[in-house]
Amino acid sequence: MNKKTTIIIIVSALIIIGVASYFYLSYSKKKNPTYTAEDITNSALKGVLPSFETNPLENKPDVNPADKANPFKDIKINPF
């Protein structure tokens, strides 16, 4: 085999591998369905967690003493 024949064989083998890879990858993408994160979350939580309509901490008591003892609460803030 001379150098020209070897180059032709290598180039044709690369073309055949490229075409076969393209068809294989395009077929495998159609075969696997795609799911979004929202679909997976909805299917995982279906019937597992109760739906909460209210926030349980909405009417929490104010137990932080720093809010009542802050002497700098009503100071005007410099806009510059």
WOKAWO-V448857 format. One record per pair of residues at least 12 apart in sequence whose ideal C-beta (glycine too) atoms are under 8 Angstrom apart, sorted by sequence separation. I is the first residue (numbers start at 1). J is the second residue. If there is no record, write none. Layout:
i:I j:J
i:I j:J
This chain:
none
